[in-house]
Amino acid sequence: MNAPANGKAARRLETFKRLLAHLHGLASLDFGFVLWDGSTVPADLPPDALAIAFADEGVVAALLRRPNADTFLNLWVTARVDIRNGDIFDFLQIERPSKLDMAGAPALFQRMLVDIAKTEWGRDVAPCDHRADEQGQLAPAVLVVRLSG
């Protein structure tokens, strides 16, 4: 965790916490948030609860500057945004595969997209056709995401 914020950084942190708390209550989310200073939203979030973790204040700035899938994926692979006490299957509330191999990956990916599309926030995700070759390698495919505007 980073050092405690002071001055303008502290005000930005408090504003972000208020925003997340408002969204959490409004949407009745069944997960929480862990911020870079170690604080949580909601404040009484149990230590073992499913949560989205933000590594630093720059995560928020990056998402505000460029709110798109590329930005989110870059933050994800660099571990600046992460899921605590669970994984993507827990977070999306989808069935965990009993066996995960490259031959089954296209079907799993397709099933994940279909499940995401069923959620209110995932209504703009359009599943597409994915195929694997004889060696189980994923063929190039396109995922279409329409941003509401």
N, C-alpha and C positions, 0 to 999 in steps of 0.2 A: 504494500500500500504506500501511497505517497504521503508526504508530510502533511499535517493539517493545513487547510487553506486559510488564508487571511486576506482581508481587504476585498478587492473586487472578485478574486477567485472564490472567496467564501460566499459572497452574495450570489454569484453564478451557481455555485453548488446548491445553496438553499433554494434558489429559484427552480433548478432542475428537480430537486427532491419534491418540491410542492407540485410541479407539473406531473411527475411520475405518480405521486400519491393521488392526485386528482384522477388521472387516467386509470389507476389501479382500482379505485373505488367506483368510478363510472362504468368500467367494463367488467367489474367483478372477476378480475383475473385470478386464476388459481396458482399463480407463481408470483415471485417478487423480484426485486432488483437489488444488486449489491453494487455500491458505488466505489470509486477509486480511493476514497478516504476510509473505507470500511463500514460506512453507514449503510443501512438497508431501508428499503421501501417495500412494504410498510415497516415502520420502526420496530415492531415486535415480531418480525419475520424469524421463524425458528431457524437455528443453524443448519438443520438438515432439509430445509424446504427447497423445492425447485426454484431456481432464480437465474436471471440474466445478469451477468457481471460485466461492468464497464471498467476497463483497466486504467483509463485516464480521461481527463477533461477533453482531450483532443478527439476522442471518439464522438462526442456530442457535436463538436465543431465540424468534423468530417461529415457526419450524417446531415447536418444542417446545410453545409455547403453543397454537397452532392448526394441528395437522398435517392440513391439508386442501388440496384443489386450489386454492381461492381464494387461500390464503396463498402457495402455490408460484407461481401465476401472477402475483400481485402482485410477488413477489420477482423473477420472471423479467423482466417488462416494465420494471421499474425497474433492471435490470442488476445486482441484488445477488446473483443466482445466474446463472451463465452457463456456456456450453460453450466451452472453449478448444481451438484447433487442430482445429476441426471445426464441425459444425452438428447439428441435430436428426436429420438423415438418417444421419449417421455414428454418432451416439450410439445411435439405435434400430436401427442396422444394417439399414436398409431401402433399397430401390432408390430412387435419386434420379430424379425425373421428368425426362424430356427436354424437356418444355415445361410451363411453369407459367402458367396463366391462370385467370381466374375460372370459365370454363366447365368446366375440368378440376378445379377445387378440390374439389368435393364427392366426386368419385371418389378423389382423392388422400387426402382426409381419411378416407374410409371405409377405404381400403387401409391407411393408417397405423394406424387403430384395430384392424383385423383383425390386423395384424402385432404390435401391442402386446399384444393379447389372447393371442397364441401364446406369449408369454414367461411365465415363472413369476411375475414380479412384476406382470404385466399381466393376470392371470387374472380380476380383478374389473372389468375394463373391458368394458362391453357395447356393441358397435357399434350404431348406430341408422341410420335411413333419412334421408339428406340429399338435398335436391333444389335445383336452381337454376332461376330463372325465365328467360324469354327473353333478358334482358339479362345473364345469367350471375351474378346476385346470389344469394347463399346464402339459402335460406329458413330461417326460425327452426327450430332443431332442438334436441333434448335429448340430451346425452351422460350416460349413467347410469354412475356410479362407485360401487361398493359398497365401503365400507371394512370390512376384516376386523376383527373385534373380539374 
